[in-house]
Amino acid sequence: MNTTLLEKLNWRYATKVFDPSKKVSDADFEILLESLRLTPSSFGIQPWKFVVVKNLEIREQLVSHSWGQRQVADASHLIVLCRLNQMTEKTVDEYMEYTAETRGVDVSELKGFSDMLKGFVNKMDAEQLSQWMENQVYIALGNLMTSASVLDIDACPIEGFSSTEYDRVLGLEEFGLNSVVLCPVGYRGENDKYAENPKVRFLSEEVILEIS
C-alpha cells in the first residue's frame, strides 16, 4: 500500500480560507492542468473545457455569485470546470478525426466506434446529455483534487455558485460552454479553523461491500 498517497489524501480537506499571499508555482500549476487534460472520460470523448480565471477584478466580482465564498478570489488560482453546452454528431466526427490523426489510422477504420458513439448520443435528449456531460466533469474534479494533494496544494470544490451568472460574467456561451463546478487551488491560511478538524469518514466495513 502506498502510504504516501494515503497520507496526502488524509492531509487534504475542502479549504475554507486561502492565504492570498501564497501562489502556486507556474511549474506546479502546469502539472495540475496536465492532470485535468489526462482525465479519463466515457468513450474518451472529453466533453469539457477548463477555464482558468486570472483577472483578479473578475474573481472579486464572482464572489457575490458564489454565495460570498472568498476562496474564489483569495486562492492562488481559480479553475472553472465546464461541460460543452451541446453534443452532436459533429462533435463525434471531430473526435474521430483527432483519434485517427493521433493513432495514425484512417478515420474509416473507426466507423464502428463512431456509429456506436453517435447512437449513444442520439438516444438521449438535451437534458439527459447535459447531465451525462456534467457527470463526466466530476471525474475531472476528482482527478484534480487528488493531483493537488500529491503536490501539497490545497483545493476546495465548490458547487455553491450561480452557474448562470458565471456563464454570463465569463462569457462562456460564446465558447459553447456551461460552468459545472469550481475548484480554487492554493495554500491554506493559518486562520482556517477547519484545517485541523479530524476527517469524518465511515469505516471501510461500512462503505465497502465485497461480493464473493
Buried (B, 14 or more C-beta within 10 A) or exposed (E): EEEEEEEBEEEBBEBBBBBBEEBBEEEBBEBBBEBBEEBEBBBEBBBBBBBEBEEEEBBEBBBEBBEEBBBBBBBBBBBBBBBBBBBEEEBBBEBBEEBBEEEEEEBEEBEEBBEEBBEBBEEEEEEEBBEBBBBBBBBBBEBBBBBBBBBEBBBBBBEEBBBEBBBEBBEBEEBEBBBBBBBBBBBBBEEBEEBEEEEEEEEEEEEEEEEE
